Amino acid sequence: MSWNTKFSEDARAIEASEIRELLKLLADPTVLSFAGGIPDPELFPTADVTRIRNDIEGNQQISREAMQYSATEGYLPLREWIADRHNTDNLELDFGNILVTCGAQQSLTLLAAALMDPDAPIAVADPTYLGALQVFMTRRPNFIPVATDPDGVVTSELEKAFQAGAKIFYTIPDFQNPGGMTLPLERRQEIIELAHKYDVAIIEDTAYRTLYYDAPPPASLLEVEGEFLGKGKWQNEGLVIQIGTASKTLVPALRVGWTIAPKALLDKLVILKQANDLQTSCMNQILAYRLFSSILDDHVLTLRQVYGERKDAMVKALRQYLPNNVSFTEPEGGMFVWLRLPEGLDARKLLEVALAEDKIAYVPGAAFHAKGGGDNTLRLSFSTCSPEDIDRGMKKLSDLIAREARRQVA
Amino acid sequence: MSWNTKFSEDARAIEASEIRELLKLLADPTVLSFAGGIPDPELFPTADVTRIRNDIEGNQQISREAMQYSATEGYLPLREWIADRHNTDNLELDFGNILVTCGAQQSLTLLAAALMDPDAPIAVADPTYLGALQVFMTRRPNFIPVATDPDGVVTSELEKAFQAGAKIFYTIPDFQNPGGMTLPLERRQEIIELAHKYDVAIIEDTAYRTLYYDAPPPASLLEVEGEFLGKGKWQNEGLVIQIGTASKTLVPALRVGWTIAPKALLDKLVILKQANDLQTSCMNQILAYRLFSSILDDHVLTLRQVYGERKDAMVKALRQYLPNNVSFTEPEGGMFVWLRLPEGLDARKLLEVALAEDKIAYVPGAAFHAKGGGDNTLRLSFSTCSPEDIDRGMKKLSDLIAREARRQVA
């Protein structure tokens, strides 16, 4: 009896990534990890969580509501808060445009189910977020990777993808995962114009948007589209769907994310969400709402300061130690620096050596490419290490790269 | 611009149920509702939740672990507890057979993704759980409804479905939703024999299994299969996948459910879960684990007593008040009684009158039928009403049915 013969065509299309196996080695606490794109647990707002929980559990009515089944769309005050937070005069968002999800990953799942058919062309940045590729892969689309430069996707290349028939474009405009790039305003405006010229739905992933360390990022694609369309038009003519999450700024285990979409699409997403898992935990939503509306802005200030210092430390160390033939992005926010090794150096093989000899870890870049390539790239995260560890780790990594490059030449 | 033209074929196949719209009327607090299949919030173990939360949040290390990203498979102690709880000498379950999900609904979602292709025949009881039909519908299978009698699915009819090519059978053997039926042991044994004769995967939904009010239900299909196969064979030859949930016995908003499956299938489900939503909230899993391992058995004793009294009150009232030409199931557990009205009486139209004139609600039965029928059936839940309210409500409902039946004759 083999389950393989029973798997659906969709299920056969998705396999465990080799990264996943590799990263299991990270359970070793002596490894200095620059691999995970995760928040520093020391910065979790634990005291606020306890205070708010006590408030909720101290009120019998709210406590019972929090523990019961609840509406698929989400907790109304949270939906209203999200709508207010992202509204502009042009967009005219309200709670009817908001679906609360189990993290931005589930937002992608529902959008993929709603919009993607087998073999349909989907434009994605090259490289892009691995988790998006994985969930899209369960729909067996035809990925069209779009070339990027240090400012993100190249719009002339994006237009070619739209001309080739892509009707969906997934993008992380701010401090991209994994590349660290941020789209300048002009490119955002071009993307919106192209989307409307070719009738392409845009999935804008804002996971890292509030984590800026220098200046705030340009207007979001959603905001740019609101201005492009003019007041009150987005509800019927909007093509931008924006997704967000509490995982990077507050607490990943809330599993609270959201989707902002025109109502005609949102209604379908609600039906799919109901079929998928009925609803997101009401107690987690109430907690998220109270954290958002009380401490979020102050908390993000702290994160910006701490992560900003770590980003500076990483950029400084890489400038100081890296061999000249290795390039890297200098992100203005988020959690990631992207390295390009000399051609021929394989970041996966290098990782084996890095783990075994230097006890340091990162994520090889190949998996972030929808259709292969990027064997000589890698992603470094600076969010969980002290500036001192970052300096030490970048020194070791740079030495290793230089050593391996010499070995390759020899 | 119409989103309808952009929807995937799968998304087009699923529509909002009319029930959903109807049940929005239940927000009216003056309506006496027998509609929802939900636990009574007055019975939530709120003090235990608070005690456990304080324990978790009082320990910095556990608190941080609880709030962070975590393994897709689930929290290891919870997986071990679930494996132990459902193990038998024959099955030899361990944590590697357990995937923690966001409720049993997500277990169904992942199984549907793993095992169902468009047009593939799927056997389901007629009637069966609406939420299962909804999630399966997103895979556009070919439902084969299998006739039921007061003991559940009729096995000779099930064999016909298997002969017609069904390779999956979804079933709720204990106190079925919506029908209230429980499969006797002999039928369970026949089902396992048929599954192995025709190589059919069985999805066994145990949502209500521990909520018995008379004797415990017979051995589960998983246990029966373990005995059928003999010691140590299930891992490689098992066809039964069992799903369960904390929603009916503890707290729905935990959004903690599970899937028990042979490892070869479980590994694929883990990949699909990771793509779907990365993981189930670790803090909710730790809370569920501690509730399970400390208070579950005592708490279920309380639920059995309270819900059992309500079940008795409903059965007694229906016996007393219902016209003779209305039949109903007498469940031995769970939350539901199933009514069959005289042919020609439409339970949906009746509900409109029940809400408007008598301020009582139930769920019309048609939606529980995969391929239509059941217009004269309805589901009553006794889980959230006092025996007094149940008596009052059943009197009103019975009078209404008698009135409408007379009106129909006239």
HADDOCK unambig.tbl for C-alpha pairs under 7 A between the chains (distance, minus, plus):
assign (segid A and resid 1 and name CA) (segid B and resid 236 and name CA) 6.87 0.50 0.50
assign (segid A and resid 1 and name CA) (segid B and resid 237 and name CA) 5.83 0.50 0.50
assign (segid A and resid 3 and name CA) (segid B and resid 264 and name CA) 6.43 0.50 0.50
assign (segid A and resid 3 and name CA) (segid B and resid 265 and name CA) 6.08 0.50 0.50
assign (segid A and resid 6 and name CA) (segid B and resid 115 and name CA) 6.10 0.50 0.50
assign (segid A and resid 7 and name CA) (segid B and resid 114 and name CA) 5.46 0.50 0.50
assign (segid A and resid 7 and name CA) (segid B and resid 115 and name CA) 4.80 0.50 0.50
assign (segid A and resid 8 and name CA) (segid B and resid 113 and name CA) 6.95 0.50 0.50
assign (segid A and resid 8 and name CA) (segid B and resid 114 and name CA) 5.55 0.50 0.50
assign (segid A and resid 8 and name CA) (segid B and resid 115 and name CA) 4.81 0.50 0.50
assign (segid A and resid 8 and name CA) (segid B and resid 116 and name CA) 5.39 0.50 0.50
assign (segid A and resid 8 and name CA) (segid B and resid 117 and name CA) 5.34 0.50 0.50
assign (segid A and resid 9 and name CA) (segid B and resid 117 and name CA) 6.76 0.50 0.50
assign (segid A and resid 11 and name CA) (segid B and resid 113 and name CA) 6.44 0.50 0.50
assign (segid A and resid 11 and name CA) (segid B and resid 114 and name CA) 5.05 0.50 0.50
assign (segid A and resid 15 and name CA) (segid B and resid 271 and name CA) 6.91 0.50 0.50
assign (segid A and resid 16 and name CA) (segid B and resid 271 and name CA) 5.98 0.50 0.50
assign (segid A and resid 41 and name CA) (segid B and resid 64 and name CA) 5.74 0.50 0.50
assign (segid A and resid 41 and name CA) (segid B and resid 68 and name CA) 6.64 0.50 0.50
assign (segid A and resid 50 and name CA) (segid B and resid 57 and name CA) 6.90 0.50 0.50
assign (segid A and resid 57 and name CA) (segid B and resid 50 and name CA) 6.90 0.50 0.50
assign (segid A and resid 64 and name CA) (segid B and resid 41 and name CA) 5.73 0.50 0.50
assign (segid A and resid 66 and name CA) (segid B and resid 253 and name CA) 6.87 0.50 0.50
assign (segid A and resid 67 and name CA) (segid B and resid 251 and name CA) 5.71 0.50 0.50
assign (segid A and resid 67 and name CA) (segid B and resid 252 and name CA) 6.15 0.50 0.50
assign (segid A and resid 67 and name CA) (segid B and resid 253 and name CA) 4.70 0.50 0.50
assign (segid A and resid 68 and name CA) (segid B and resid 41 and name CA) 6.61 0.50 0.50
assign (segid A and resid 68 and name CA) (segid B and resid 251 and name CA) 6.63 0.50 0.50
assign (segid A and resid 68 and name CA) (segid B and resid 252 and name CA) 5.41 0.50 0.50
assign (segid A and resid 68 and name CA) (segid B and resid 253 and name CA) 5.58 0.50 0.50
assign (segid A and resid 69 and name CA) (segid B and resid 252 and name CA) 5.56 0.50 0.50
assign (segid A and resid 69 and name CA) (segid B and resid 253 and name CA) 6.08 0.50 0.50
assign (segid A and resid 102 and name CA) (segid B and resid 277 and name CA) 6.49 0.50 0.50
assign (segid A and resid 103 and name CA) (segid B and resid 277 and name CA) 6.75 0.50 0.50
assign (segid A and resid 105 and name CA) (segid B and resid 276 and name CA) 6.53 0.50 0.50
assign (segid A and resid 105 and name CA) (segid B and resid 277 and name CA) 5.01 0.50 0.50
assign (segid A and resid 105 and name CA) (segid B and resid 278 and name CA) 6.83 0.50 0.50
assign (segid A and resid 106 and name CA) (segid B and resid 276 and name CA) 5.72 0.50 0.50
assign (segid A and resid 106 and name CA) (segid B and resid 277 and name CA) 4.81 0.50 0.50
assign (segid A and resid 109 and name CA) (segid B and resid 276 and name CA) 5.62 0.50 0.50
assign (segid A and resid 113 and name CA) (segid B and resid 8 and name CA) 6.94 0.50 0.50
assign (segid A and resid 113 and name CA) (segid B and resid 11 and name CA) 6.44 0.50 0.50
assign (segid A and resid 114 and name CA) (segid B and resid 7 and name CA) 5.46 0.50 0.50
assign (segid A and resid 114 and name CA) (segid B and resid 8 and name CA) 5.54 0.50 0.50
assign (segid A and resid 114 and name CA) (segid B and resid 11 and name CA) 5.05 0.50 0.50
assign (segid A and resid 115 and name CA) (segid B and resid 6 and name CA) 6.08 0.50 0.50
assign (segid A and resid 115 and name CA) (segid B and resid 7 and name CA) 4.80 0.50 0.50
assign (segid A and resid 115 and name CA) (segid B and resid 8 and name CA) 4.79 0.50 0.50
assign (segid A and resid 116 and name CA) (segid B and resid 8 and name CA) 5.37 0.50 0.50
assign (segid A and resid 117 and name CA) (segid B and resid 8 and name CA) 5.34 0.50 0.50
assign (segid A and resid 117 and name CA) (segid B and resid 9 and name CA) 6.75 0.50 0.50
assign (segid A and resid 131 and name CA) (segid B and resid 275 and name CA) 6.36 0.50 0.50
assign (segid A and resid 134 and name CA) (segid B and resid 275 and name CA) 5.54 0.50 0.50
assign (segid A and resid 135 and name CA) (segid B and resid 275 and name CA) 4.61 0.50 0.50
assign (segid A and resid 135 and name CA) (segid B and resid 276 and name CA) 6.36 0.50 0.50
assign (segid A and resid 236 and name CA) (segid B and resid 1 and name CA) 6.87 0.50 0.50
assign (segid A and resid 237 and name CA) (segid B and resid 1 and name CA) 5.84 0.50 0.50
assign (segid A and resid 251 and name CA) (segid B and resid 67 and name CA) 5.72 0.50 0.50
assign (segid A and resid 251 and name CA) (segid B and resid 68 and name CA) 6.63 0.50 0.50
assign (segid A and resid 252 and name CA) (segid B and resid 67 and name CA) 6.15 0.50 0.50
assign (segid A and resid 252 and name CA) (segid B and resid 68 and name CA) 5.40 0.50 0.50
assign (segid A and resid 252 and name CA) (segid B and resid 69 and name CA) 5.56 0.50 0.50
assign (segid A and resid 253 and name CA) (segid B and resid 66 and name CA) 6.87 0.50 0.50
assign (segid A and resid 253 and name CA) (segid B and resid 67 and name CA) 4.67 0.50 0.50
assign (segid A and resid 253 and name CA) (segid B and resid 68 and name CA) 5.55 0.50 0.50
assign (segid A and resid 253 and name CA) (segid B and resid 69 and name CA) 6.06 0.50 0.50
assign (segid A and resid 253 and name CA) (segid B and resid 281 and name CA) 4.57 0.50 0.50
assign (segid A and resid 253 and name CA) (segid B and resid 282 and name CA) 5.63 0.50 0.50
assign (segid A and resid 253 and name CA) (segid B and resid 283 and name CA) 6.22 0.50 0.50
assign (segid A and resid 254 and name CA) (segid B and resid 281 and name CA) 6.18 0.50 0.50
assign (segid A and resid 255 and name CA) (segid B and resid 281 and name CA) 5.84 0.50 0.50
assign (segid A and resid 264 and name CA) (segid B and resid 3 and name CA) 6.44 0.50 0.50
assign (segid A and resid 265 and name CA) (segid B and resid 3 and name CA) 6.09 0.50 0.50
assign (segid A and resid 271 and name CA) (segid B and resid 15 and name CA) 6.90 0.50 0.50
assign (segid A and resid 271 and name CA) (segid B and resid 16 and name CA) 5.96 0.50 0.50
assign (segid A and resid 275 and name CA) (segid B and resid 131 and name CA) 6.34 0.50 0.50
assign (segid A and resid 275 and name CA) (segid B and resid 134 and name CA) 5.54 0.50 0.50
assign (segid A and resid 275 and name CA) (segid B and resid 135 and name CA) 4.62 0.50 0.50
assign (segid A and resid 276 and name CA) (segid B and resid 105 and name CA) 6.53 0.50 0.50
assign (segid A and resid 276 and name CA) (segid B and resid 106 and name CA) 5.71 0.50 0.50
assign (segid A and resid 276 and name CA) (segid B and resid 109 and name CA) 5.62 0.50 0.50
assign (segid A and resid 276 and name CA) (segid B and resid 135 and name CA) 6.36 0.50 0.50
assign (segid A and resid 277 and name CA) (segid B and resid 102 and name CA) 6.49 0.50 0.50
assign (segid A and resid 277 and name CA) (segid B and resid 103 and name CA) 6.73 0.50 0.50
assign (segid A and resid 277 and name CA) (segid B and resid 105 and name CA) 5.00 0.50 0.50
assign (segid A and resid 277 and name CA) (segid B and resid 106 and name CA) 4.80 0.50 0.50
assign (segid A and resid 278 and name CA) (segid B and resid 105 and name CA) 6.84 0.50 0.50
assign (segid A and resid 281 and name CA) (segid B and resid 253 and name CA) 4.56 0.50 0.50
assign (segid A and resid 281 and name CA) (segid B and resid 254 and name CA) 6.17 0.50 0.50
assign (segid A and resid 281 and name CA) (segid B and resid 255 and name CA) 5.84 0.50 0.50
assign (segid A and resid 282 and name CA) (segid B and resid 253 and name CA) 5.63 0.50 0.50
assign (segid A and resid 283 and name CA) (segid B and resid 253 and name CA) 6.23 0.50 0.50
